[in-house]
Amino acid sequence: MINLELPRKLAPAIKQARAVATEVFRPNSRTYDRAEHARPKELDMLAAVIDGLNDSGQGSSGAAGVRRSEPADGQVRNGSNLSTVLSIMELCWGDVGLLLSLPKQGLGNAAVASVANDEQLKRFGHLWAAMAITEPGCGSDSAAITTTARLDGDHYVLNGEKIFVTAGSRCDAVVVWATLDRGLGRAAIKSFLVEKGTPGFEVVRLEEKLGIRASDTATLRLDDVRVPKENLLGSPEIDPERSFAGVMQTFDNTRPLVAAMAVGVARAALEETRRLLTEAGVVIDYDRPAISQSAAAAAFLEAESDYESAYLLTLRAAWMADNAQPNSLQASMAKAKAGRVATAVTLRCVALAGTLGYAEDDLLEKWARDAKILDIFEGTQQIQKLIIARRILGKSSAELR
Ligand SMILES: Cc1cc2nc3c(=O)[nH]c(=O)nc-3n(C[C@H](O)[C@H](O)[C@H](O)COP(=O)(O)OP(=O)(O)OC[C@H]3O[C@@H](n4cnc5c(N)ncnc54)[C@H](O)[C@@H]3O)c2cc1C
């Protein structure tokens, strides 16, 4: 029988994340929404605490917790992927922009954890790493990357431009996707860890955005940037059989994390809306069909059930990763559903709350702005659906695009 209760051993990590969300993120939420590009200094101390907890084995392992290994005893395991998505849900209940600004919790950290070998993990694990895939001429179609990496002795020389890099200016290093040979298509795309301060590697500009304004989003230029050849993450072999499976493996781990962010924001909006509706005298009754309740209660119940399915899909994708099960399909399902739900639910909550939902006295309008990105980065809604269709129909990317 399926058991949907959360394992008790994960309770401390969830509680800790909720405390951070309540005590640090929420009180600073509006401040950094208004002060775009200001570094949220409150988070530096928090990062040191998280480091301490991880070193002592007490904490959830954050973005780096997505590293996979076979369960040693063949038993079902509730491990760090599940713990990480649950913590992220709590933190994003607090503020998704601040979660994205948390040092060492970048999507690049998850990428390093996903594909780095043990030696690389030791060298790079302590850095705050952003992830740079998108270019001026390439977003959804990551196979069209034009940033190049040319082997020159013991170094790769990287050239190109990356745009919309989350945490791109505040991070210590960036995982840069580049091609070893543009003539060889997807199979030649590899990821490279490039540390800040490497000559030729520059932050060119910062974006001003609709939402997640606490998070810095940067354009980066690489002009003849030399990195040791050991900074290539994963295998340097160009294997047309595996296409760019190596770098894509990252997405199977990071998409559930973005889905978790979406679940957290949706939950925040639902809780606040329930409070406002209750204050206004609206009764939400779980023992009566929605159709026989007030329009506001019925709309709320519908939004809540949508949220619930996003939540469960996200847990499934993470649980599969913990148990070394292939989860590309489930990771995309979770990301597609949760991204759509966060966008729709937060907007519905704005509507249900009326003028209160649209004004800056409440955070509902901010959550509606913050939610949209979760349906865009790490693969848009449309791209997730395409991946799901390909997997279900057994079609290749050339056959269905
Ligand atoms: C705030 C923010 C932060 C970001 N952070 C990062 C980051 O850290 N690292 C990074 O690398 N990138 C990042 N991105 C970039 C993001 O991943 C891309 O915006 C996203 O992948 C979409 O690419 P695009 O903007 O080029 O849109 P396009 O690929 O040009 O797509 C435009 C529209 O067409 C749709 N579309 C495209 N192809 C198809 C298709 N085959 N079928 C149906 N519909 C299709 C898309 O879904 C979209 O709606 C960030 C973006 C934003 C806004």
The ligand as an ORCA input file, in Angstrom:
! r2SCAN-3c Opt
* xyz 0 1
  C      14.893     35.327    -13.924
  C      15.531     34.307    -14.807
  C      16.554     33.517    -14.301
  C      17.180     32.588    -15.127
  N      18.228     31.842    -14.618
  C      18.933     31.055    -15.464
  C      20.123     30.401    -15.017
  O      20.504     30.454    -13.847
  N      20.853     29.711    -15.935
  C      20.480     29.619    -17.227
  O      21.175     28.987    -18.005
  N      19.342     30.195    -17.676
  C      18.562     30.921    -16.834
  N      17.437     31.547    -17.277
  C      17.031     31.400    -18.675
  C      15.865     30.431    -18.833
  O      16.274     29.125    -18.541
  C      15.351     30.599    -20.258
  O      14.684     31.845    -20.298
  C      14.414     29.487    -20.669
  O      15.132     28.305    -20.834
  C      13.676     29.813    -21.984
  O      14.580     30.187    -22.958
  P      14.347     31.530    -23.813
  O      14.077     32.629    -22.850
  O      15.466     31.692    -24.768
  O      13.005     31.278    -24.600
  P      12.821     30.480    -25.977
  O      13.541     29.199    -25.943
  O      13.110     31.408    -27.109
  O      11.269     30.196    -25.914
  C      10.284     31.214    -26.064
  C       8.915     30.566    -25.908
  O       8.735     29.537    -26.924
  C       8.449     28.282    -26.301
  N       9.097     27.203    -27.049
  C      10.406     27.091    -27.370
  N      10.642     25.949    -28.046
  C       9.445     25.306    -28.142
  C       9.016     24.080    -28.721
  N       9.863     23.269    -29.335
  N       7.694     23.754    -28.631
  C       6.810     24.571    -28.001
  N       7.164     25.756    -27.434
  C       8.455     26.124    -27.510
  C       9.027     28.402    -24.891
  O       8.377     27.529    -23.995
  C       8.748     29.863    -24.563
  O       7.427     30.005    -24.132
  C      16.768     32.442    -16.463
  C      15.701     33.218    -16.959
  C      15.089     34.135    -16.164
  C      13.963     34.977    -16.726
*
